[in-house]
Amino acid sequence: MRLIEDRERRQRAVLNVIVLLISFIGVAKRSYVVEQTSPFENLLIDSFAPVQDSVTSFRSRVSSFFDHYLMNIGASKDNYLLKSKVKELENQIYKLSEVARENKRLKRLLQFGDEIAYKKILAQVVAWDASSDFRVIRINKGLKDGVSLQSPVITSQGLVGYIYRLTDHFADILTVLDGNNRVDGLIKRVRAHGIVEGFNNEKSIMKYVSRAEPIILGDIVMTSGLGNIYPKGINIGSVSKIERESYGITQKVEITPAVDFGRLEEVAILSSEGDEQKRREWNALDEMEDNDSAVNIGSSR
Amino acid sequence: MKGDMIRTIRPLGITLLILVVLEIISTALLPMMGFIKYRIPFNVLLVLYVGLKLETPYTSIIILILQYTHSFFSIEGWEMGTISGVLICIVIGYLKDLLHLTSNVMTVFVVQMFQFLWFTIVSILVYLKEDSLTYIVEKFWRFLPESIFLSLIAPFFISILDTIWQIREDRVLEGSI
C-alpha cells in the first residue's frame, strides 16, 4: 500500500515538474504583439467561434425585436427630425466632396507620393476575450475572407486596433484599449508625436510627449503612419487629461478613444496588397537582427 | 493506474464541455448585455476544484488541458494559469489535512483564499514579463469583484462537479486507491 502511494507521489511530482517546465518555457516565449496559430488551434477556434457568433446574433435579434416593434412610440416625430437632419448632412457631403476633389488635385500637384489603396472588409463582433486583463474582440472574418495578421481595424468613428490572431473564418483584434497595443500617435493641432498605449477599459495614454508641446484638452489624436501597421490619419481619440509633473522632460496625456467600445458591433478591416510586402520587410529585418546577434555571440566567444 | 486514467477521461470530457459553455456565456452573452469591464474566469474555479478535490497523479495534466481549452477564448494563453494551478495544487497537497470543505461558508472562504494565491502568482509572472506595476494594481481592482462572485457560486459549482467526478467523501475520487 505504502509502495503504491510512494509511486503515485513520485509520478505526480515528475508530472508537476514537466508541466511547470513546459509552462515556464511557454510564458517566456509568449508574445502579446502577434500570435500565429497552429492548424489544431485553428480548427478548435473555428469550431467554438460559430457558437459564440450564434449566441451574439440571437441576442441581437431579441434586442432588435424589442427596439423595432415594442419601443416604437414617438417614431413619427423621430422620422421628421431625422429627415431634416438628412437634408442638412446632404449639404455637408456636397461641401466635403468639393474639398476632397480639391485635396486630390493639390496632392497630385505636389506629387505627394502613392497612396496605398485599402480594401475594406466588413465584419461583425462575435465575442470578447475570456479574460478581463485583455481588451480583445473576436470578429467573424478570417484568412479566407482576405484578412491578414496585423491588418488595421477601424469603424466610422476611428481606430479599433489590429489583427492579433487569425484563423480561416475568425480573427481576434487587439484593441487600442489593451496595454500591449502601442500606436505611434500624432496630435493633430500641434503635430506632436507620442506612443498611444491602452490603459483601462475606457482610456488610453499617450507617452513620451515632450513637456514643451502646448497640448490642450480636447485635442484630436490620430495615427502618424509610423510603425508599419496603421495608415496615417486615422482618428484615435481626443485628449481628456494632461499631467505635467514639476520634473521630467515628458508629459502624460490621457486619451478617450473615438470608438465607443461598449457599443461596438461592426468593424472594417483595412487590407491591402502592401500587407504582404510589409510582412516580408519585417521578416527580413528579424532575420538580419538574428544574424547580427549570432555574429556578436560568436565574436565574443 | 491505467484504470485510474481511463476513469478520468469521461468526467474530464464533461468538465471541458461545461468550461466551453461557460466561456461562451462569459465571452459572447455577458459582453453583449453590457458587462464589458468584468469577465468571470470560470477556468480558475474549475482548476481550483481539480486541486482541492481530485487525488489523481494527473492533476497537472488535467489543469494543462483545462487551461489549453481556455486559451481558445483568450489571448492570455494557457501558460500562466497552468503554472498557478500546479503551484496551488502543490500548496493544497501540503495543507490537505487542514482543508475540509464541509460547509458552504468554508468553501467560499477557501476558494477566495486560493484565488488570492492565484492572483499573486500570476501578478509575479506578469511583473517578471512586463515589468509593470500599474498593470497589476489595475488588475487587482477587477480581480476583487470577479473573485468574490466566483467564491459565492463555488459551493453550487462544486456540488455539480462532485456529481460529475463521482466524489462521495471529502477529497477522494471514487475508486482511487
Chai-1 contact restraints between the chains, C-beta under 6 A:
chainA,res_idxA,chainB,res_idxB,connection_type,confidence,min_distance_angstrom,max_distance_angstrom,comment,restraint_id
A,I4,B,I177,contact,1.0,0.0,6.0,A-B,restraint_1
A,E8,B,P57,contact,1.0,0.0,6.0,A-B,restraint_2
A,Q11,B,P57,contact,1.0,0.0,6.0,A-B,restraint_3
A,R12,B,P57,contact,1.0,0.0,6.0,A-B,restraint_4
A,L15,B,S60,contact,1.0,0.0,6.0,A-B,restraint_5
A,N16,B,S60,contact,1.0,0.0,6.0,A-B,restraint_6
A,N16,B,V86,contact,1.0,0.0,6.0,A-B,restraint_7
A,V19,B,S60,contact,1.0,0.0,6.0,A-B,restraint_8
A,V19,B,L64,contact,1.0,0.0,6.0,A-B,restraint_9
A,V19,B,V86,contact,1.0,0.0,6.0,A-B,restraint_10
A,L20,B,V86,contact,1.0,0.0,6.0,A-B,restraint_11
A,S23,B,E79,contact,1.0,0.0,6.0,A-B,restraint_12
A,S23,B,T82,contact,1.0,0.0,6.0,A-B,restraint_13
A,S23,B,I83,contact,1.0,0.0,6.0,A-B,restraint_14
A,G26,B,E79,contact,1.0,0.0,6.0,A-B,restraint_15
A,V27,B,E79,contact,1.0,0.0,6.0,A-B,restraint_16
A,R30,B,G77,contact,1.0,0.0,6.0,A-B,restraint_17
A,L44,B,F72,contact,1.0,0.0,6.0,A-B,restraint_18
A,I45,B,F72,contact,1.0,0.0,6.0,A-B,restraint_19
A,F48,B,F72,contact,1.0,0.0,6.0,A-B,restraint_20
A,V51,B,I24,contact,1.0,0.0,6.0,A-B,restraint_21
A,Q52,B,I24,contact,1.0,0.0,6.0,A-B,restraint_22
A,Q52,B,A28,contact,1.0,0.0,6.0,A-B,restraint_23
A,V55,B,I24,contact,1.0,0.0,6.0,A-B,restraint_24
A,V55,B,A28,contact,1.0,0.0,6.0,A-B,restraint_25
A,V55,B,L29,contact,1.0,0.0,6.0,A-B,restraint_26
A,T56,B,A28,contact,1.0,0.0,6.0,A-B,restraint_27
A,T56,B,M32,contact,1.0,0.0,6.0,A-B,restraint_28
A,R59,B,M32,contact,1.0,0.0,6.0,A-B,restraint_29
A,A127,B,T27,contact,1.0,0.0,6.0,A-B,restraint_30
A,A127,B,A28,contact,1.0,0.0,6.0,A-B,restraint_31
A,W128,B,T27,contact,1.0,0.0,6.0,A-B,restraint_32
A,W128,B,P31,contact,1.0,0.0,6.0,A-B,restraint_33
A,D129,B,S74,contact,1.0,0.0,6.0,A-B,restraint_34
A,A130,B,E23,contact,1.0,0.0,6.0,A-B,restraint_35
A,A130,B,S26,contact,1.0,0.0,6.0,A-B,restraint_36
A,A130,B,T27,contact,1.0,0.0,6.0,A-B,restraint_37
A,A130,B,F73,contact,1.0,0.0,6.0,A-B,restraint_38
A,A130,B,S74,contact,1.0,0.0,6.0,A-B,restraint_39
A,S131,B,S74,contact,1.0,0.0,6.0,A-B,restraint_40
A,S131,B,E76,contact,1.0,0.0,6.0,A-B,restraint_41
A,S132,B,Y38,contact,1.0,0.0,6.0,A-B,restraint_42
A,S132,B,R39,contact,1.0,0.0,6.0,A-B,restraint_43
A,S132,B,R142,contact,1.0,0.0,6.0,A-B,restraint_44
A,D133,B,K139,contact,1.0,0.0,6.0,A-B,restraint_45
A,F134,B,I75,contact,1.0,0.0,6.0,A-B,restraint_46
A,F134,B,E76,contact,1.0,0.0,6.0,A-B,restraint_47
A,V136,B,I75,contact,1.0,0.0,6.0,A-B,restraint_48
A,G179,B,Y135,contact,1.0,0.0,6.0,A-B,restraint_49
A,N200,B,E138,contact,1.0,0.0,6.0,A-B,restraint_50
A,N201,B,K37,contact,1.0,0.0,6.0,A-B,restraint_51
A,G262,B,I36,contact,1.0,0.0,6.0,A-B,restraint_52
